Every structure is written in structure tokens, then in C-alpha cells.
């Protein structure tokens, strides 16, 4: 990020001039994320820990407390410990269940701590100082434009949704608005919980119920892996093409290689957690105002630009 690079340059200049850096008070930043239960949350954990290691090495005045939690009960307990025992000054959190976590996050804010919320909006507005997320409505809208370009005369599609939380609704509502009047018919839609096993089961059900399907929208690459397995087992992989989302490395490589089954992807990269941690740290190490909303664009990934989104070494 430009601001972080600028800060690093300023430190280097000060050192070259022989200026002694003033002693800085230690700042403790808590980072709370869901336990990796599928590829995207695995990416969240990976990029969060990378950011923590990088920032601690760059800024000795920063300390981090990193916790992952399998459910809301554990995540809420982690926040309580961060405030009462670890003495955090700021919290960066991706809430596993934003509705269940809103009250606990508000307690952190009420204790006078800086709060950055990532990806999933809370049920009460105005709690967080900073919100960082991908463009959920944009993900749906960008995908809709692609579907209209590939099905100019209309077609029959099925939709595999994520979980019944606001970001899923934002994606699906924007997609439906985008294809309205196009002649594209949604035959069926079901939640697949951003999970490849659930995607496999839901797609099996769709294939049993619908003899003719032109295309599939999964909105998530973990779901897409399950969909492809179901299509292969049914011998129907050549009957329809599939679009997921989020930028899984395996899918990006398929798109880059010109896959007919998976022709494009739409970004919603888990490295947004690193952006959130960086911008939060910037507030403390540079004293800059960083309050607000930081929405990262959803971009259509094609064979022509896939290399830009090919992040090696990630678990997602």
C-alpha cells in the first residue's frame, strides 16, 4: 500500500540523516478471524498471519494478538480476553456470524478501542471505525453482465448461494437485478454454505430435477469445486459452464488456461484481511485518519488478466 511504503521511506530517510527515532508507546492490535473451515477462510488465516509477521518486523512499536475461532462463542470469549487480559488498543475482526458477534464487538468499542470490521457487516451500524470488504453487490453485478454476454438470447441457469447472511443477499440481489429482462431464467436456487461438499450435494439435486441447464452460478470457488465433481460424475460437464467467485488459485489457473467449463472468475480475495490490518496499523504508526469504508472492487478474471490474480503459496 502506498501509505505503508511512504512510512517506510520516511523511516529510512530519518536513519540516513542520523536522526534518533523517538521512543514510541507500544500498541497492541488484536486480530480475530474464523477458524479455517473452507478454502476462503483458510486464505483469510494465511494472509492475516502474513500481515502480522510483516508489520511486527517493520514496526517494533506494534504487537499483535492473533486468534482464530470455530464459532461465535469462542470468538466472543477471545474478544473478552483481548480487552481484559491482553490490553489491546485496536481490534481487527472478521466475524464468523456478524449478527451473533455484534454485541461483543460493541463492548470492545465501548471500552474505547479502535474497531475494524472485515467482510461481514454487523447488525448494528456505526460501531466500527473502519470497514474493509470486497464489493459484494459488485460481485453479483459483474457476474450478471458476463451471463448476459454469454446468453444473449436467454437461457436456463441454477444458482448455488452461500449462507443466509447479508453479504449473500447483496450478491444475489445484484445478480438478479442485473439479469432482469434478459430472458435468463433461474430454474432453482439453494444455499451451499460456501462449502464444496454442500456444493456437490446441491448440484446433484439440481441435476436430478432439471434435464436442461445452460449455466451455473456458484458465487464461490469452494462451491464450484463441488459442482464440478457432481457434473463429472453425472457425465454432464460438457452441457453447461460454471462461474464461481473469490479468486481461488486453482480456479484462476483454470481460467488462465482457457477452460471451457470455467471460463471466468470474479474476485473477492481473502487478502482483504491484510489490507484491513495494514490500514489499522497505519492509523497508529503514522497518526493518519483512516476511518471509513474501504471497498475493494470485484473484477472479472479472464484468460487475458488471470496472471494478475495468481497468488502462489496460498491455501486458497
DAJO-V320356 format. One record per residue. N is the residue number from 0. RES is the residue in three letters. PHI is phi in whole degrees, -180 to 180 (999 if undefined). Layout:
BEGIN
<<N:RES:PHI> <N:RES:PHI>>
END
This chain:
BEGIN
<<0:UNK:999> <1:UNK:-62> <2:UNK:-64> <3:UNK:-65> <4:UNK:-62> <5:UNK:-62> <6:UNK:-61> <7:UNK:-63> <8:UNK:-63> <9:UNK:-62> <10:UNK:-62> <11:UNK:-63> <12:UNK:-64> <13:UNK:-59> <14:UNK:-65> <15:UNK:-68> <16:UNK:-88> <17:UNK:77> <18:UNK:-85> <19:UNK:-81> <20:UNK:-73> <21:UNK:-68> <22:UNK:-66> <23:UNK:-113> <24:UNK:-67> <25:UNK:-73> <26:UNK:-114> <27:UNK:-111> <28:UNK:-115> <29:UNK:-87> <30:UNK:-125> <31:UNK:-125> <32:UNK:-137> <33:UNK:-69> <34:UNK:-59> <35:UNK:-65> <36:UNK:-117> <37:UNK:-159> <38:UNK:-57> <39:UNK:-66> <40:UNK:-70> <41:UNK:-62> <42:UNK:-64> <43:UNK:-57> <44:UNK:-61> <45:UNK:-61> <46:UNK:-70> <47:UNK:-65> <48:UNK:-68> <49:UNK:-60> <50:UNK:-64> <51:UNK:-61> <52:UNK:-62> <53:UNK:-65> <54:UNK:-73> <55:UNK:-65> <56:UNK:-71> <57:UNK:-84> <58:UNK:-123> <59:UNK:-60> <60:UNK:-81> <61:UNK:-106> <62:UNK:-121> <63:UNK:-126> <64:UNK:-118> <65:UNK:-108> <66:UNK:-138> <67:UNK:-119> <68:UNK:-135> <69:UNK:-79> <70:UNK:-156> <71:UNK:-68> <72:UNK:-61> <73:UNK:-69> <74:UNK:-65> <75:UNK:-64> <76:UNK:-64> <77:UNK:-61> <78:UNK:-65> <79:UNK:-60> <80:UNK:-66> <81:UNK:-61> <82:UNK:-79> <83:UNK:-84> <84:UNK:-107> <85:UNK:-90> <86:UNK:65> <87:UNK:-67> <88:UNK:-99> <89:UNK:-150> <90:UNK:-129> <91:UNK:-113> <92:UNK:-136> <93:UNK:-105> <94:UNK:-73> <95:UNK:-58> <96:UNK:-125> <97:UNK:-62> <98:UNK:-65> <99:UNK:-68> <100:UNK:-94> <101:UNK:-59> <102:UNK:-63> <103:UNK:-67> <104:UNK:-69> <105:UNK:-63> <106:UNK:-62> <107:UNK:-64> <108:UNK:-64> <109:UNK:-65> <110:UNK:-81> <111:UNK:89> <112:UNK:-96> <113:UNK:-71> <114:UNK:-127> <115:UNK:-115> <116:UNK:-106> <117:UNK:-118> <118:UNK:74> <119:UNK:-109> <120:UNK:-72> <121:UNK:-76> <122:UNK:-77> <123:UNK:-121> <124:UNK:-81> <125:UNK:88> <126:UNK:-77> <127:UNK:-79> <128:UNK:-83> <129:UNK:-139> <130:UNK:-124> <131:UNK:-125> <132:UNK:-159> <133:UNK:-77> <134:UNK:-90> <135:UNK:-66> <136:UNK:-59> <137:UNK:-64> <138:UNK:-60> <139:UNK:-67> <140:UNK:-69> <141:UNK:-62> <142:UNK:-65> <143:UNK:-60> <144:UNK:-62> <145:UNK:-66> <146:UNK:-60> <147:UNK:-66> <148:UNK:-71> <149:UNK:-86> <150:UNK:-124> <151:UNK:-65> <152:UNK:-102> <153:UNK:90> <154:UNK:174> <155:UNK:-108> <156:UNK:-133> <157:UNK:-123> <158:UNK:-127> <159:UNK:-105> <160:UNK:-89> <161:UNK:-89> <162:UNK:-120> <163:UNK:-77> <164:UNK:-129> <165:UNK:-55> <166:UNK:-67> <167:UNK:-66> <168:UNK:-61> <169:UNK:-61> <170:UNK:-65> <171:UNK:-69> <172:UNK:-61> <173:UNK:-67> <174:UNK:-64> <175:UNK:-64> <176:UNK:-64> <177:UNK:-70> <178:UNK:-97> <179:UNK:-58> <180:UNK:80> <181:UNK:-90> <182:UNK:87> <183:UNK:-82> <184:UNK:-108> <185:UNK:-85> <186:UNK:-72> <187:UNK:-163> <188:UNK:-149> <189:UNK:-146> <190:UNK:-77> <191:UNK:-124> <192:UNK:60> <193:UNK:53> <194:UNK:-134> <195:UNK:-68> <196:UNK:-66> <197:UNK:-68> <198:UNK:-61> <199:UNK:-61> <200:UNK:-67> <201:UNK:-65> <202:UNK:-68> <203:UNK:-58> <204:UNK:-64> <205:UNK:-61> <206:UNK:-66> <207:UNK:-70> <208:UNK:-85> <209:UNK:-127> <210:UNK:-76> <211:UNK:-127> <212:UNK:-134> <213:UNK:-90> <214:UNK:-159> <215:UNK:-129> <216:UNK:-112> <217:UNK:-100> <218:UNK:62> <219:UNK:-153> <220:UNK:-75> <221:UNK:-63> <222:UNK:-59> <223:UNK:-58> <224:UNK:-59> <225:UNK:-66> <226:UNK:-62> <227:UNK:-62> <228:UNK:-64> <229:UNK:-63> <230:UNK:-64> <231:UNK:-65> <232:UNK:-65> <233:UNK:-86> <234:UNK:68> <235:UNK:-119> <236:UNK:-66> <237:UNK:-92> <238:UNK:-88> <239:UNK:-152> <240:UNK:-107> <241:UNK:-132> <242:UNK:-124> <243:UNK:-105> <244:UNK:170> <245:UNK:111> <246:UNK:94> <247:UNK:-59> <248:UNK:-55> <249:UNK:-61> <250:UNK:-75> <251:UNK:-58> <252:UNK:-66> <253:UNK:-64> <254:UNK:-62> <255:UNK:-61> <256:UNK:-84> <257:UNK:82> <258:UNK:-59> <259:UNK:-80> <260:UNK:-74> <261:UNK:-124> <262:UNK:-76> <263:UNK:-146> <264:UNK:-140> <265:UNK:-129> <266:UNK:-73> <267:UNK:-161> <268:UNK:-78> <269:UNK:-66> <270:UNK:-70> <271:UNK:-60> <272:UNK:-64> <273:UNK:-68> <274:UNK:-59> <275:UNK:-63> <276:UNK:-67> <277:UNK:-60> <278:UNK:-69> <279:UNK:-63> <280:UNK:-61> <281:UNK:-60> <282:UNK:-58> <283:UNK:-90> <284:UNK:-81> <285:UNK:-113> <286:UNK:68> <287:UNK:-95> <288:UNK:-75> <289:UNK:-127> <290:UNK:-63> <291:UNK:133> <292:UNK:-120> <293:UNK:-119> <294:UNK:-107> <295:UNK:-92> <296:UNK:-58> <297:UNK:-91> <298:UNK:-117> <299:UNK:-74> <300:UNK:-96> <301:UNK:-123> <302:UNK:-57> <303:UNK:-74> <304:UNK:-118> <305:UNK:-58> <306:UNK:-60> <307:UNK:-67> <308:UNK:-114> <309:UNK:-95> <310:UNK:-94> <311:UNK:-75> <312:UNK:87> <313:UNK:-89> <314:UNK:-81> <315:UNK:-123>>
END
